[in-house]
């Protein structure tokens, strides 16, 4: 008994130290996007790499990434109609997605992961995709709004006039 007590104390100390270490490392957050009518809310979401996003209230909706508008290394998404899903985003960049059946209503959104370099150029390159491939045309209006949103939050510098 005499020697057991200090050993237990040290075990507790180690466990406590580990909890603190994990506490500082595990800052990943979960964010929620809800389908409301034929819109995703929020349409533009800003998260940190490692964060997760849950898509909820999806009875007649799904989530499908627009393949040419996903950062390299980020897993593509193609969910089943009606499924609530949770996705982890590890790659810095701008991820586009749509609801497949409501893409004609421009039901889509963007998730900005971390602080991508030259986000204005990423938006330009995505715009170029919409000019080349008709199926991505509904993204144009969303991309314009995204640019305005990122100008407002300071991630894109105001255009020179
Ligand atoms: Cu939908």
Backbone and ligand atoms as CSV (ligand in chain L), in Angstrom:
chain,resi,resn,atom,element,x,y,z
A,1,UNK,N,N,0.842,-1.212,0.000
A,1,UNK,CA,C,0.000,0.000,0.000
A,1,UNK,C,C,0.868,1.249,0.000
A,2,UNK,N,N,1.932,1.159,0.744
A,2,UNK,CA,C,2.779,2.340,0.922
A,2,UNK,C,C,3.309,2.865,-0.415
A,3,UNK,N,N,3.611,1.935,-1.332
A,3,UNK,CA,C,4.216,2.366,-2.600
A,3,UNK,C,C,3.182,2.548,-3.716
A,4,UNK,N,N,1.993,2.022,-3.458
A,4,UNK,CA,C,0.971,2.114,-4.495
A,4,UNK,C,C,0.436,3.534,-4.665
A,5,UNK,N,N,0.296,4.207,-3.562
A,5,UNK,CA,C,-0.335,5.536,-3.602
A,5,UNK,C,C,0.405,6.531,-4.500
A,6,UNK,N,N,1.730,6.683,-4.285
A,6,UNK,CA,C,2.420,7.628,-5.166
A,6,UNK,C,C,2.335,7.232,-6.642
A,7,UNK,N,N,2.302,5.909,-6.904
A,7,UNK,CA,C,2.237,5.487,-8.302
A,7,UNK,C,C,0.908,5.935,-8.931
A,8,UNK,N,N,-0.153,5.768,-8.147
A,8,UNK,CA,C,-1.464,6.207,-8.642
A,8,UNK,C,C,-1.480,7.704,-8.910
A,9,UNK,N,N,-0.866,8.416,-8.012
A,9,UNK,CA,C,-0.819,9.875,-8.171
A,9,UNK,C,C,-0.139,10.225,-9.494
A,10,UNK,N,N,0.967,9.523,-9.756
A,10,UNK,CA,C,1.688,9.862,-10.981
A,10,UNK,C,C,0.869,9.476,-12.213
A,11,UNK,N,N,0.095,8.391,-12.084
A,11,UNK,CA,C,-0.767,8.018,-13.216
A,11,UNK,C,C,-1.799,9.110,-13.484
A,12,UNK,N,N,-2.355,9.617,-12.402
A,12,UNK,CA,C,-3.334,10.693,-12.544
A,12,UNK,C,C,-2.668,11.905,-13.190
A,13,UNK,N,N,-1.454,12.194,-12.741
A,13,UNK,CA,C,-0.734,13.352,-13.275
A,13,UNK,C,C,-0.503,13.195,-14.774
A,14,UNK,N,N,-0.122,11.994,-15.187
A,14,UNK,CA,C,0.122,11.736,-16.609
A,14,UNK,C,C,-1.169,11.890,-17.394
A,15,UNK,N,N,-2.242,11.310,-16.845
A,15,UNK,CA,C,-3.538,11.397,-17.534
A,15,UNK,C,C,-3.968,12.851,-17.674
A,16,UNK,N,N,-3.738,13.625,-16.613
A,16,UNK,CA,C,-4.117,15.042,-16.656
A,16,UNK,C,C,-3.299,15.777,-17.708
A,17,UNK,N,N,-1.994,15.491,-17.728
A,17,UNK,CA,C,-1.121,16.143,-18.705
A,17,UNK,C,C,-1.571,15.805,-20.121
A,18,UNK,N,N,-1.961,14.548,-20.344
A,18,UNK,CA,C,-2.411,14.129,-21.670
A,18,UNK,C,C,-3.690,14.843,-22.069
A,19,UNK,N,N,-4.590,14.989,-21.093
A,19,UNK,CA,C,-5.847,15.685,-21.365
A,19,UNK,C,C,-5.570,17.112,-21.820
A,20,UNK,N,N,-4.627,17.755,-21.144
A,20,UNK,CA,C,-4.295,19.123,-21.529
A,20,UNK,C,C,-3.682,19.164,-22.924
A,21,UNK,N,N,-2.794,18.206,-23.204
A,21,UNK,CA,C,-2.144,18.167,-24.513
A,21,UNK,C,C,-3.195,17.978,-25.606
A,22,UNK,N,N,-4.116,17.039,-25.384
A,22,UNK,CA,C,-5.171,16.803,-26.365
A,22,UNK,C,C,-6.077,18.019,-26.465
A,23,UNK,N,N,-6.311,18.640,-25.316
A,23,UNK,CA,C,-7.192,19.803,-25.286
A,23,UNK,C,C,-6.704,20.909,-26.197
A,24,UNK,N,N,-5.399,21.111,-26.253
A,24,UNK,CA,C,-4.882,22.187,-27.086
A,24,UNK,C,C,-4.819,21.760,-28.551
A,25,UNK,N,N,-4.609,20.451,-28.795
A,25,UNK,CA,C,-4.486,19.998,-30.178
A,25,UNK,C,C,-5.857,19.808,-30.821
A,26,UNK,N,N,-6.808,19.312,-30.025
A,26,UNK,CA,C,-8.104,18.959,-30.605
A,26,UNK,C,C,-9.043,20.157,-30.618
A,27,UNK,N,N,-8.784,21.076,-31.539
A,27,UNK,CA,C,-9.637,22.254,-31.622
A,27,UNK,C,C,-10.643,22.131,-32.766
A,28,UNK,N,N,-10.707,20.934,-33.368
A,28,UNK,CA,C,-11.624,20.741,-34.498
A,28,UNK,C,C,-13.049,21.032,-34.062
A,29,UNK,N,N,-13.741,21.755,-34.893
A,29,UNK,CA,C,-15.120,22.141,-34.590
A,29,UNK,C,C,-16.076,21.455,-35.543
A,30,UNK,N,N,-17.306,21.278,-35.094
A,30,UNK,CA,C,-18.348,20.808,-35.994
A,30,UNK,C,C,-19.247,21.985,-36.354
A,31,UNK,N,N,-19.545,22.089,-37.643
A,31,UNK,CA,C,-20.424,23.150,-38.134
A,31,UNK,C,C,-21.653,22.501,-38.762
A,32,UNK,N,N,-22.748,23.250,-38.793
A,32,UNK,CA,C,-23.993,22.697,-39.340
A,32,UNK,C,C,-24.455,23.538,-40.524
A,33,UNK,N,N,-24.798,22.864,-41.596
A,33,UNK,CA,C,-25.453,23.498,-42.736
A,33,UNK,C,C,-26.814,22.826,-42.873
A,34,UNK,N,N,-27.862,23.636,-42.948
A,34,UNK,CA,C,-29.210,23.077,-43.075
A,34,UNK,C,C,-29.796,23.418,-44.429
A,35,UNK,N,N,-30.525,22.467,-44.984
A,35,UNK,CA,C,-31.288,22.748,-46.193
A,35,UNK,C,C,-32.563,23.455,-45.771
A,36,UNK,N,N,-32.791,24.616,-46.390
A,36,UNK,CA,C,-34.024,25.375,-46.109
A,36,UNK,C,C,-34.637,25.732,-47.450
A,37,UNK,N,N,-35.793,25.144,-47.747
A,37,UNK,CA,C,-36.363,25.324,-49.080
A,37,UNK,C,C,-35.385,24.741,-50.091
A,38,UNK,N,N,-35.015,25.551,-51.082
A,38,UNK,CA,C,-34.000,25.081,-52.026
A,38,UNK,C,C,-32.736,25.920,-51.877
A,39,UNK,N,N,-32.357,26.129,-50.614
A,39,UNK,CA,C,-31.106,26.834,-50.304
A,39,UNK,C,C,-30.387,26.111,-49.173
A,40,UNK,N,N,-29.066,26.228,-49.184
A,40,UNK,CA,C,-28.296,25.774,-48.033
A,40,UNK,C,C,-28.033,26.970,-47.138
A,41,UNK,N,N,-28.158,26.747,-45.843
A,41,UNK,CA,C,-27.968,27.822,-44.877
A,41,UNK,C,C,-26.970,27.380,-43.810
A,42,UNK,N,N,-25.811,28.025,-43.685
A,42,UNK,CA,C,-25.356,29.158,-44.496
A,42,UNK,C,C,-24.860,28.702,-45.872
A,43,UNK,N,N,-24.987,29.582,-46.845
A,43,UNK,CA,C,-24.535,29.283,-48.199
A,43,UNK,C,C,-23.004,29.295,-48.271
A,44,UNK,N,N,-22.413,30.165,-47.476
A,44,UNK,CA,C,-20.947,30.256,-47.420
A,44,UNK,C,C,-20.512,30.002,-45.990
A,45,UNK,N,N,-19.662,29.038,-45.839
A,45,UNK,CA,C,-19.235,28.657,-44.492
A,45,UNK,C,C,-17.713,28.708,-44.423
A,46,UNK,N,N,-17.203,29.271,-43.351
A,46,UNK,CA,C,-15.756,29.416,-43.170
A,46,UNK,C,C,-15.323,28.536,-42.009
A,47,UNK,N,N,-14.416,27.617,-42.288
A,47,UNK,CA,C,-14.008,26.659,-41.259
A,47,UNK,C,C,-12.486,26.521,-41.258
A,48,UNK,N,N,-11.974,25.788,-40.294
A,48,UNK,CA,C,-10.540,25.528,-40.219
A,48,UNK,C,C,-10.260,24.090,-40.662
A,49,UNK,N,N,-9.060,23.849,-41.220
A,49,UNK,CA,C,-8.742,22.472,-41.622
A,49,UNK,C,C,-8.909,21.516,-40.442
A,50,UNK,N,N,-9.517,20.375,-40.707
A,50,UNK,CA,C,-9.766,19.394,-39.654
A,50,UNK,C,C,-11.172,19.488,-39.091
A,51,UNK,N,N,-11.848,20.595,-39.359
A,51,UNK,CA,C,-13.222,20.750,-38.878
A,51,UNK,C,C,-14.159,19.819,-39.652
A,52,UNK,N,N,-15.313,19.564,-39.039
A,52,UNK,CA,C,-16.333,18.755,-39.712
A,52,UNK,C,C,-17.562,19.613,-39.990
A,53,UNK,N,N,-18.285,19.222,-41.007
A,53,UNK,CA,C,-19.525,19.912,-41.359
A,53,UNK,C,C,-20.632,18.873,-41.450
A,54,UNK,N,N,-21.724,19.133,-40.736
A,54,UNK,CA,C,-22.895,18.260,-40.801
A,54,UNK,C,C,-23.963,18.925,-41.653
A,55,UNK,N,N,-24.431,18.180,-42.636
A,55,UNK,CA,C,-25.546,18.653,-43.459
A,55,UNK,C,C,-26.817,18.052,-42.872
A,56,UNK,N,N,-27.736,18.926,-42.471
A,56,UNK,CA,C,-28.937,18.466,-41.778
A,56,UNK,C,C,-30.210,18.938,-42.466
A,57,UNK,N,N,-31.308,18.311,-42.069
A,57,UNK,CA,C,-32.629,18.612,-42.641
A,57,UNK,C,C,-32.609,18.420,-44.151
A,58,UNK,N,N,-32.217,17.239,-44.551
A,58,UNK,CA,C,-31.990,16.973,-45.967
A,58,UNK,C,C,-33.036,16.049,-46.603
A,59,UNK,N,N,-34.306,16.130,-46.196
A,59,UNK,CA,C,-35.270,15.118,-46.657
A,59,UNK,C,C,-35.297,14.899,-48.168
A,60,UNK,N,N,-35.252,15.968,-48.960
A,60,UNK,CA,C,-35.348,15.789,-50.411
A,60,UNK,C,C,-34.100,16.289,-51.108
A,61,UNK,N,N,-32.997,16.331,-50.344
A,61,UNK,CA,C,-31.774,16.929,-50.883
A,61,UNK,C,C,-30.590,15.974,-50.758
A,62,UNK,N,N,-29.510,16.344,-51.437
A,62,UNK,CA,C,-28.257,15.625,-51.255
A,62,UNK,C,C,-27.100,16.617,-51.375
A,63,UNK,N,N,-25.901,16.107,-51.268
A,63,UNK,CA,C,-24.703,16.944,-51.393
A,63,UNK,C,C,-23.778,16.286,-52.401
A,64,UNK,N,N,-23.417,17.053,-53.410
A,64,UNK,CA,C,-22.474,16.546,-54.411
A,64,UNK,C,C,-21.470,17.646,-54.712
A,65,UNK,N,N,-20.188,17.354,-54.546
A,65,UNK,CA,C,-19.176,18.365,-54.876
A,65,UNK,C,C,-19.130,18.568,-56.383
A,66,UNK,N,N,-18.820,19.795,-56.773
A,66,UNK,CA,C,-18.585,20.096,-58.184
A,66,UNK,C,C,-17.109,19.777,-58.419
A,67,UNK,N,N,-16.868,18.660,-59.079
A,67,UNK,CA,C,-15.510,18.111,-59.122
A,67,UNK,C,C,-14.397,19.085,-59.526
A,68,UNK,N,N,-14.618,19.955,-60.542
A,68,UNK,CA,C,-13.497,20.857,-60.885
A,68,UNK,C,C,-13.327,21.995,-59.870
A,69,UNK,N,N,-14.203,22.067,-58.877
A,69,UNK,CA,C,-14.132,23.170,-57.905
A,69,UNK,C,C,-13.950,22.624,-56.494
A,70,UNK,N,N,-12.979,21.747,-56.379
A,70,UNK,CA,C,-12.628,21.156,-55.088
A,70,UNK,C,C,-11.102,21.165,-55.006
A,71,UNK,N,N,-10.545,21.627,-53.877
A,71,UNK,CA,C,-9.078,21.648,-53.792
A,71,UNK,C,C,-8.485,20.244,-53.920
A,72,UNK,N,N,-7.315,20.188,-54.529
A,72,UNK,CA,C,-6.643,18.905,-54.703
A,72,UNK,C,C,-6.385,18.272,-53.342
A,73,UNK,N,N,-6.718,17.014,-53.225
A,73,UNK,CA,C,-6.494,16.306,-51.962
A,73,UNK,C,C,-7.741,16.215,-51.114
A,74,UNK,N,N,-8.729,17.067,-51.403
A,74,UNK,CA,C,-9.979,16.995,-50.633
A,74,UNK,C,C,-10.876,15.900,-51.216
A,75,UNK,N,N,-11.399,15.087,-50.334
A,75,UNK,CA,C,-12.291,14.006,-50.739
A,75,UNK,C,C,-13.555,14.570,-51.385
A,76,UNK,N,N,-13.969,13.982,-52.498
A,76,UNK,CA,C,-15.202,14.413,-53.156
A,76,UNK,C,C,-16.403,13.867,-52.372
A,77,UNK,N,N,-17.531,14.550,-52.514
A,77,UNK,CA,C,-18.739,14.129,-51.800
A,77,UNK,C,C,-19.827,13.779,-52.807
A,78,UNK,N,N,-20.536,12.682,-52.545
A,78,UNK,CA,C,-21.705,12.332,-53.342
A,78,UNK,C,C,-22.623,11.566,-52.408
A,79,UNK,N,N,-23.553,12.299,-51.777
A,79,UNK,CA,C,-24.394,11.637,-50.776
A,79,UNK,C,C,-25.701,11.167,-51.398
A,80,UNK,N,N,-26.343,10.271,-50.694
A,80,UNK,CA,C,-27.649,9.766,-51.121
A,80,UNK,C,C,-28.722,10.801,-50.804
A,81,UNK,N,N,-29.722,10.849,-51.653
A,81,UNK,CA,C,-30.859,11.729,-51.427
A,81,UNK,C,C,-31.465,11.439,-50.048
A,82,UNK,N,N,-31.674,12.495,-49.271
A,82,UNK,CA,C,-32.330,12.341,-47.978
A,82,UNK,C,C,-31.401,12.073,-46.815
A,83,UNK,N,N,-30.115,11.855,-47.097
A,83,UNK,CA,C,-29.181,11.530,-46.008
A,83,UNK,C,C,-28.614,12.780,-45.341
A,84,UNK,N,N,-28.631,12.791,-44.017
A,84,UNK,CA,C,-27.831,13.767,-43.278
A,84,UNK,C,C,-26.425,13.199,-43.227
A,85,UNK,N,N,-25.441,14.013,-43.575
A,85,UNK,CA,C,-24.063,13.494,-43.570
A,85,UNK,C,C,-23.145,14.449,-42.819
A,86,UNK,N,N,-22.030,13.903,-42.364
A,86,UNK,CA,C,-20.990,14.724,-41.743
A,86,UNK,C,C,-19.682,14.460,-42.486
A,87,UNK,N,N,-19.027,15.535,-42.884
A,87,UNK,CA,C,-17.819,15.430,-43.705
A,87,UNK,C,C,-16.685,16.186,-43.020
A,88,UNK,N,N,-15.482,15.616,-43.079
A,88,UNK,CA,C,-14.302,16.294,-42.554
A,88,UNK,C,C,-13.573,16.993,-43.700
A,89,UNK,N,N,-13.166,18.220,-43.458
A,89,UNK,CA,C,-12.418,18.973,-44.470
A,89,UNK,C,C,-11.007,19.241,-43.957
A,90,UNK,N,N,-10.033,18.605,-44.608
A,90,UNK,CA,C,-8.645,18.698,-44.156
A,90,UNK,C,C,-7.791,19.617,-45.018
A,91,UNK,N,N,-8.273,19.903,-46.224
A,91,UNK,CA,C,-7.429,20.600,-47.191
A,91,UNK,C,C,-7.821,22.071,-47.294
A,92,UNK,N,N,-6.825,22.937,-47.168
A,92,UNK,CA,C,-7.075,24.375,-47.303
A,92,UNK,C,C,-7.523,24.681,-48.728
A,93,UNK,N,N,-8.563,25.474,-48.857
A,93,UNK,CA,C,-9.049,25.826,-50.184
A,93,UNK,C,C,-10.533,26.126,-50.159
A,94,UNK,N,N,-11.123,26.162,-51.342
A,94,UNK,CA,C,-12.552,26.469,-51.453
A,94,UNK,C,C,-13.264,25.271,-52.078
A,95,UNK,N,N,-14.207,24.731,-51.334
A,95,UNK,CA,C,-14.945,23.545,-51.780
A,95,UNK,C,C,-16.345,23.966,-52.232
A,96,UNK,N,N,-16.713,23.590,-53.430
A,96,UNK,CA,C,-18.054,23.874,-53.927
A,96,UNK,C,C,-18.902,22.613,-53.797
A,97,UNK,N,N,-20.171,22.797,-53.645
A,97,UNK,CA,C,-21.068,21.638,-53.643
A,97,UNK,C,C,-22.449,22.076,-54.104
A,98,UNK,N,N,-23.224,21.089,-54.494
A,98,UNK,CA,C,-24.587,21.381,-54.934
A,98,UNK,C,C,-25.524,20.310,-54.402
A,99,UNK,N,N,-26.829,20.608,-54.501
A,99,UNK,CA,C,-27.850,19.587,-54.332
A,99,UNK,C,C,-28.210,19.151,-55.746
A,100,UNK,N,N,-27.979,17.906,-56.050
A,100,UNK,CA,C,-28.145,17.448,-57.435
A,100,UNK,C,C,-29.545,17.730,-58.002
A,101,UNK,N,N,-30.641,17.330,-57.306
A,101,UNK,CA,C,-31.946,17.563,-57.920
A,101,UNK,C,C,-32.348,19.036,-57.991
A,102,UNK,N,N,-31.749,19.884,-57.184
A,102,UNK,CA,C,-32.142,21.298,-57.175
A,102,UNK,C,C,-31.057,22.219,-57.725
A,103,UNK,N,N,-30.186,21.650,-58.529
A,103,UNK,CA,C,-29.104,22.481,-59.067
A,103,UNK,C,C,-29.660,23.533,-60.033
A,104,UNK,N,N,-30.766,23.191,-60.694
A,104,UNK,CA,C,-31.428,24.160,-61.573
A,104,UNK,C,C,-31.940,25.371,-60.806
A,105,UNK,N,N,-32.197,25.189,-59.498
A,105,UNK,CA,C,-32.600,26.294,-58.622
A,105,UNK,C,C,-31.382,26.926,-57.952
A,106,UNK,N,N,-30.208,26.554,-58.413
A,106,UNK,CA,C,-28.943,27.056,-57.849
A,106,UNK,C,C,-28.803,26.694,-56.377
A,107,UNK,N,N,-29.273,25.525,-56.010
A,107,UNK,CA,C,-29.091,25.098,-54.626
A,107,UNK,C,C,-27.678,24.546,-54.482
A,108,UNK,N,N,-26.825,25.396,-53.935
A,108,UNK,CA,C,-25.432,25.007,-53.756
A,108,UNK,C,C,-24.782,25.903,-52.732
A,109,UNK,N,N,-23.514,25.679,-52.501
A,109,UNK,CA,C,-22.807,26.512,-51.540
A,109,UNK,C,C,-21.308,26.291,-51.626
A,110,UNK,N,N,-20.608,27.047,-50.801
A,110,UNK,CA,C,-19.148,26.944,-50.759
A,110,UNK,C,C,-18.664,26.865,-49.323
A,111,UNK,N,N,-17.657,26.051,-49.129
A,111,UNK,CA,C,-17.026,25.948,-47.824
A,111,UNK,C,C,-15.574,26.393,-47.995
A,112,UNK,N,N,-15.218,27.449,-47.284
A,112,UNK,CA,C,-13.854,27.969,-47.356
A,112,UNK,C,C,-13.083,27.383,-46.178
A,113,UNK,N,N,-12.067,26.588,-46.501
A,113,UNK,CA,C,-11.305,25.887,-45.468
A,113,UNK,C,C,-9.984,26.617,-45.245
A,114,UNK,N,N,-9.779,27.083,-44.015
A,114,UNK,CA,C,-8.556,27.797,-43.676
A,114,UNK,C,C,-8.492,29.124,-44.414
A,115,UNK,N,N,-7.264,29.564,-44.679
A,115,UNK,CA,C,-7.093,30.820,-45.400
A,115,UNK,C,C,-6.321,30.559,-46.681
A,116,UNK,N,N,-7.036,30.181,-47.740
A,116,UNK,CA,C,-6.343,29.861,-48.983
A,116,UNK,C,C,-5.600,31.086,-49.525
A,117,UNK,N,N,-4.462,30.813,-50.167
A,117,UNK,CA,C,-3.722,31.901,-50.804
A,117,UNK,C,C,-4.489,32.342,-52.042
A,118,UNK,N,N,-4.499,33.599,-52.309
A,118,UNK,CA,C,-5.158,34.146,-53.500
A,118,UNK,C,C,-6.572,33.603,-53.731
A,119,UNK,N,N,-7.460,33.783,-52.772
A,119,UNK,CA,C,-8.822,33.273,-52.965
A,119,UNK,C,C,-9.517,33.896,-54.173
A,120,UNK,N,N,-9.155,35.143,-54.494
A,120,UNK,CA,C,-9.745,35.791,-55.668
A,120,UNK,C,C,-9.412,35.030,-56.944
A,121,UNK,N,N,-8.184,34.513,-57.002
A,121,UNK,CA,C,-7.777,33.743,-58.184
A,121,UNK,C,C,-8.485,32.393,-58.235
A,122,UNK,N,N,-8.737,31.821,-57.077
A,122,UNK,CA,C,-9.478,30.549,-57.053
A,122,UNK,C,C,-10.881,30.786,-57.617
A,123,UNK,N,N,-11.507,31.873,-57.171
A,123,UNK,CA,C,-12.856,32.183,-57.665
A,123,UNK,C,C,-12.812,32.426,-59.176
A,124,UNK,N,N,-11.780,33.155,-59.643
A,124,UNK,CA,C,-11.633,33.378,-61.096
A,124,UNK,C,C,-11.532,32.052,-61.837
A,125,UNK,N,N,-10.740,31.136,-61.297
A,125,UNK,CA,C,-10.539,29.855,-61.992
A,125,UNK,C,C,-11.833,29.030,-61.982
A,126,UNK,N,N,-12.607,29.132,-60.905
A,126,UNK,CA,C,-13.891,28.432,-60.857
A,126,UNK,C,C,-14.864,29.063,-61.856
A,127,UNK,N,N,-14.824,30.385,-61.965
A,127,UNK,CA,C,-15.661,31.083,-62.945
A,127,UNK,C,C,-15.347,30.579,-64.361
A,128,UNK,N,N,-14.052,30.397,-64.605
A,128,UNK,CA,C,-13.628,29.928,-65.933
A,128,UNK,C,C,-14.232,28.550,-66.224
A,129,UNK,N,N,-14.319,27.723,-65.185
A,129,UNK,CA,C,-14.919,26.391,-65.359
A,129,UNK,C,C,-16.373,26.516,-65.799
A,130,UNK,N,N,-17.091,27.481,-65.204
A,130,UNK,CA,C,-18.513,27.630,-65.539
A,130,UNK,C,C,-18.692,28.081,-66.985
A,131,UNK,N,N,-17.665,28.740,-67.541
A,131,UNK,CA,C,-17.747,29.156,-68.938
A,131,UNK,C,C,-17.485,27.987,-69.881
A,132,UNK,N,N,-16.683,27.054,-69.411
A,132,UNK,CA,C,-16.314,25.923,-70.271
A,132,UNK,C,C,-17.365,24.816,-70.250
A,133,UNK,N,N,-17.968,24.591,-69.092
A,133,UNK,CA,C,-18.893,23.468,-68.976
A,133,UNK,C,C,-20.247,23.945,-68.467
A,134,UNK,N,N,-21.228,23.748,-69.320
A,134,UNK,CA,C,-22.577,24.266,-69.069
A,134,UNK,C,C,-23.177,23.769,-67.749
A,135,UNK,N,N,-22.861,22.536,-67.367
A,135,UNK,CA,C,-23.469,21.976,-66.151
A,135,UNK,C,C,-23.095,22.776,-64.899
A,136,UNK,N,N,-22.021,23.574,-64.998
A,136,UNK,CA,C,-21.600,24.348,-63.830
A,136,UNK,C,C,-22.117,25.783,-63.847
A,137,UNK,N,N,-22.905,26.126,-64.879
A,137,UNK,CA,C,-23.419,27.498,-65.002
A,137,UNK,C,C,-24.115,28.026,-63.738
A,138,UNK,N,N,-24.952,27.200,-63.049
A,138,UNK,CA,C,-25.616,27.741,-61.852
A,138,UNK,C,C,-24.642,28.218,-60.777
A,139,UNK,N,N,-23.385,27.837,-60.868
A,139,UNK,CA,C,-22.404,28.251,-59.856
A,139,UNK,C,C,-22.003,29.717,-60.016
A,140,UNK,N,N,-22.279,30.300,-61.179
A,140,UNK,CA,C,-21.797,31.671,-61.428
A,140,UNK,C,C,-22.335,32.673,-60.405
A,141,UNK,N,N,-23.673,32.635,-60.217
A,141,UNK,CA,C,-24.276,33.569,-59.256
A,141,UNK,C,C,-23.745,33.344,-57.852
A,142,UNK,N,N,-23.569,32.082,-57.511
A,142,UNK,CA,C,-23.058,31.749,-56.172
A,142,UNK,C,C,-21.628,32.255,-56.001
A,143,UNK,N,N,-20.813,32.117,-57.058
A,143,UNK,CA,C,-19.420,32.562,-56.986
A,143,UNK,C,C,-19.335,34.086,-56.836
A,144,UNK,N,N,-20.241,34.791,-57.529
A,144,UNK,CA,C,-20.257,36.265,-57.407
A,144,UNK,C,C,-20.578,36.666,-55.968
A,145,UNK,N,N,-21.570,35.964,-55.393
A,145,UNK,CA,C,-21.939,36.269,-54.001
A,145,UNK,C,C,-20.817,35.903,-53.043
A,146,UNK,N,N,-20.138,34.804,-53.341
A,146,UNK,CA,C,-19.023,34.382,-52.484
A,146,UNK,C,C,-17.921,35.443,-52.481
A,147,UNK,N,N,-17.644,35.977,-53.675
A,147,UNK,CA,C,-16.599,37.012,-53.755
A,147,UNK,C,C,-16.976,38.220,-52.884
A,148,UNK,N,N,-18.234,38.638,-52.981
A,148,UNK,CA,C,-18.700,39.785,-52.181
A,148,UNK,C,C,-18.560,39.461,-50.690
A,149,UNK,N,N,-18.955,38.233,-50.329
A,149,UNK,CA,C,-18.883,37.816,-48.926
A,149,UNK,C,C,-17.438,37.841,-48.423
A,150,UNK,N,N,-16.518,37.394,-49.268
A,150,UNK,CA,C,-15.107,37.340,-48.860
A,150,UNK,C,C,-14.461,38.725,-48.874
A,151,UNK,N,N,-15.021,39.627,-49.665
A,151,UNK,CA,C,-14.546,41.020,-49.603
A,151,UNK,C,C,-15.000,41.647,-48.293
A,152,UNK,N,N,-16.225,41.319,-47.919
A,152,UNK,CA,C,-16.773,41.861,-46.664
A,152,UNK,C,C,-15.994,41.378,-45.459
A,153,UNK,N,N,-15.623,40.100,-45.472
A,153,UNK,CA,C,-14.928,39.577,-44.282
A,153,UNK,C,C,-13.408,39.762,-44.364
A,154,UNK,N,N,-12.967,40.444,-45.421
A,154,UNK,CA,C,-11.565,40.814,-45.513
A,154,UNK,C,C,-10.638,39.748,-46.076
A,155,UNK,N,N,-11.190,38.620,-46.513
A,155,UNK,CA,C,-10.325,37.568,-47.052
A,155,UNK,C,C,-9.879,37.904,-48.479
A,156,UNK,N,N,-10.668,38.744,-49.156
A,156,UNK,CA,C,-10.272,39.237,-50.478
A,156,UNK,C,C,-10.220,40.763,-50.375
A,157,UNK,N,N,-9.120,41.336,-50.855
A,157,UNK,CA,C,-8.979,42.789,-50.817
A,157,UNK,C,C,-10.019,43.433,-51.713
A,158,UNK,N,N,-10.465,44.619,-51.341
A,158,UNK,CA,C,-11.458,45.334,-52.146
A,158,UNK,C,C,-10.867,45.612,-53.525
A,159,UNK,N,N,-11.697,45.512,-54.576
A,159,UNK,CA,C,-11.186,45.753,-55.924
A,159,UNK,C,C,-10.701,47.187,-56.059
A,160,UNK,N,N,-9.588,47.355,-56.794
A,160,UNK,CA,C,-9.046,48.716,-56.987
A,160,UNK,C,C,-9.955,49.465,-57.952
A,161,UNK,N,N,-10.242,50.712,-57.627
A,161,UNK,CA,C,-11.107,51.481,-58.534
A,161,UNK,C,C,-10.367,52.688,-59.075
L,1,CU,CU,CU,-32.125,20.100,-52.842
